[in-house]
């Protein structure tokens, strides 16, 4: 590829732009750069400079992603990263026209995330053996995930200095290092306070004293460990649904909506930048409403009774 040194300098500046101006996390920045690298490999094979690319080149690249079996959702994510890069090139005057302006993303089918009922959440938490070393900690983890609708990374990085139990709030650091205050239930506060008795007995490593949830290794608990805890509990109660820590967040939002909470309030609590992200829960609620109608409408009850005969 031509102008390798120039491209390397541009990428270094773009990385700085993502971190400083867009306030993206290191993981997100690396994901953006990985997506651009995919494009650069394709352009190198076609002997095309990234600074001279046109819409036709991008459409061919997009078709190549589909041909090698990359899902529509992943294609859309990759193209989103590429749009961001060319927007940066435009505002920094490396190019005078954005070639991604008319680039279309693949259609992604609407997918409703798995939702747990309140009874299923209670069953999962109730299945935790309090007599074990990790028992009360795990109860506090699940109750906090559900009570506050946290992302798993937000839970793992929750700090003692960000707990305001007297006021009934916790301060959470979300995507892009953005902070928000989230109400916390009395039940979650009680579970965390009971966990503190066990936490005080742990040998916490230097630099990790302020983290709420501590692993057996003396550091803050990892995302993988939270996934593992939930999977083991789901197996224990023979739950057929495929769930993850994010399922508790989806369930939290859906139950709020069912209870009459305003969509904007849910958006603020979840830390969604766009109300469009939160609107998925209106689809879930509508889907549940349809199920309730089909189950309880007298016409349907009569139809089922007639077909039992």
N, C-alpha and C positions, 0 to 999 in steps of 0.2 A: 504494500500500500504506500502511496506517495505521502510525503510530508509527515513521516512518523513522529519526528521530534515536535512538530507543531501540534499534532493531534494529542501527543502525550501532555503537552503544556495546557491544552484546552481542557483535557479530562481532569487534570489537577485543579484547574480553576473551577470547573463544574462541581467537583467533589466539595470544594470549599464553599461554593454557592449553596449546595444542598444542605450542608451542615450549619452554616452561619446565617444565611438569609432565609432558608426554608425551615430551619430548626428541625430537621429530620434526624431520627436516631441512626446510630452507626449501622444497625441491621438493614434499615430501609435504604440508606445510602449505598450500601454494598449491593443490595438487590437491584437498584437502579443501574449501577455500573455493570452488573452481570448481564442485564438486559441489553445494554448498549454494546457489550462485548459480543453478544450473539449477532447483532447487526454487523459489527465490524468484521467478524469472521466471514460472513456472507459477502460483504463488499470487497474484502481482500481477494476472495476467490473469483470475483467478477472484475477485478482491477478497477474499482470505482472508488474515488475519494469521498469520504463522508461529507466534505464541504461542497461536493458537486452532485449530490444525490437528487433525484427527482421523484415525483409521485409514483411513476411507473416502477421505479426501482423498489420503492417501499411496498407497493402492492405485490410485486413478485416475491419479495422477502416474506411478506405476510402469508402468501400462498405456500411458500416453502415450509413455514412453521406448521401449517395444517397438514401438509404432505407427510411430514415426519412424525405425525401423531400427537402433537402438542394440543391439549384440550382448548376449547374456545375460551374458557375463563383465563387460562394461562396466556393464550395469545393476546387477549385484551390487556392483560397486565403488562406484558412485554411492550406492546405498542404504546401503552400509556407512558412507560418509562422513556421510550424513544421520542414521544411528543414533548416531554419535559426537556429532554436534551436539546432538541431543535428550537424550542422556545428560548432556551438559554442562549444558543448561538445567535438567534435573531436579536435579542435585547443587548447582546454584547458586540453586535455589529460584525460577527464573523461571516454571516450570510445576510442577504438583503430580502430574502423571501423564505417563508417557512414551508418546506416541502410536505409537512405532515398535516397541513391545514385541511385538506380534503380527504385525508386517510380515514377510512371507515374501520371500525372494530367489528369483530365477528359477533353475531347474535348469541347471547347467552340465555339459555332457558332459565325461567324463574325457579328458584329452589327454596323451599321452606325449611329452615333449620329445625332439628329435632327439639321438641319441647317436653319438659317434665311437668307433671302435675305437682301440686303442693304435697299430696300424699306420697308421691314417689320421692320427692326431695326429703321428706321426713323419714321415709323408709331407709334411704341411703345414709342419712346422718345417724339414724337409730341403730344401724348395723355396725357402727364403730364401737370397738371394744375399749371402753374407758380405762380398763385395768392395765392396758399396755402403756409403754413409755410414750408412744406417739398418739395415743387415743384422744386425749383432750385437745391436743394441738390440731389433729385432723378434723375434729368436730368444729373447732373455731374456724379453720380454713374453709370448710364447706359452707358454714353459716355466713361467713363474711362474703364469700363469692356470690351467694344467692341474695343476701340482704342488701348488698351494695351494687350488684351488677358489674363487678370488676372484670377487666381483662386479666388473664392469668399472670401476665408480666407485672401488672399493677399490684396484684396481690403479693407476688414474690418480693417486690421492692417496697412494700409498705413499711413506713418507719414509725417507731414509737413517738418521735417528735411531731408526727402528723396526726396523732390521735387526739381528738377533742371530745372525749366521752361526756363531759359535763354539758357541753353544748349539743351533743348528739350528732356530731359530724366527724368525718375523717377527710384529710387532704390527700388527694391522689395525683400522681404524676403520670399523665397519659402519653399518647403519641405526640412526637415533636416536642417533648419536655413541657407540654402544656399542663398546668395544674388546675384542679377543680375541687370544690367541696362537695362531698356526697353524704347525705343523711345515712346514719347507721341505726339499725333496729336495736331495741333494748335486749332482745334475745342474743344478737350477735355480740353486743357489748359484754353480756354475762358470760358467754362462751369464751371470749378472749380473756376476760378477767380470771376465769377459772384456769385457763391455760397458763397464765402468768405464774401460777404457783409451780408448775412443772418447768417453765422456762427459766425461772430463777435458779434451778438446780443444774442447768446445763453449763457446759464449759464452752463459752462463746469465744470465738477467735477474735483477735484484735482487728478492728476496722468493721466488725459486723455487729457491734453492740446495739446499734440503733434499729436494726431490722426486727420486725415483729415476729415473723415465723422463721424459726431456726431449725436447721436439719440436724441429724445426728453427728454431722461432721463439724458442727459449730459455726456454719455459715448460713446465710439466708437460703431458704428452701428454693429448689429449682423448679422450672416449668415441668420438666420430665417427671419429677417426683409427684407433683400435683396430678398429672395425667395418670400416673401409676396408682395413686391412692384411689382415684375415682373409678378406674377400671376394675380394681380389686373389689370395691364395694358393689359395683354393678353386677359382677359375677356372683358375689356373696348372696345378693337378694334375687338372683336369676332375672335381672332386668333385661328384656329383649332389645331395648333401644340401644343404638350406638351413640354413646355420649362422650363428652370431653368437658374440660373446665368451661369452655365457651357456652356449653348447653345451659349452665346455670345463669349466665348473662342473658341469653335469649329468653329463658323462662322468667327471669326477673322482669324484663321489659314487657313480655306478653301479659304477665299477671298484673302489672301496673295498668296496662291499657284496658284489660278486662275490668279492673276495679274503677275505671273512669278517669285515670290520670291523663292530663293534657299531653299531646305529642311533643310539644316544645319542652315541657318539663322533663319528659323521658329523654329527649335529645341532650339536655343539659346534664342529666345524671349519668348518661352513658359516655359523655364526652365526644359525641358525634359532631364533626365540623359542619356536615350538611344534614338538613332535615330529611333529604332523600334517603339517606342511609337508615334513618329511624323509621321511615314509612313502611319498611318491610313488615313491621309488626302490625300494621293495619291489615295487611294481607293475611297474616296468621290469624288475627282476630276474626276476619271475615270468613276464613276457612272453617274456624271453629263454630262460628254462628251457623254456617250452612249445615255442619254435622249435627248441631243441636236441633235445628229445624227438621232435618231428615229423621232424627231419632224420636222427637217428641211431637211432631205435627200430627194431629188426629187423622188426617188423610193417609199418612204413611203408616201409622199404627194399624188402621183398618186394613190397608193393603197387605201388611205382614201377616195379620191374623187370618185373612182370607186365603193366603197362599200357604199357611201351615196346614190347612185342612186337606 
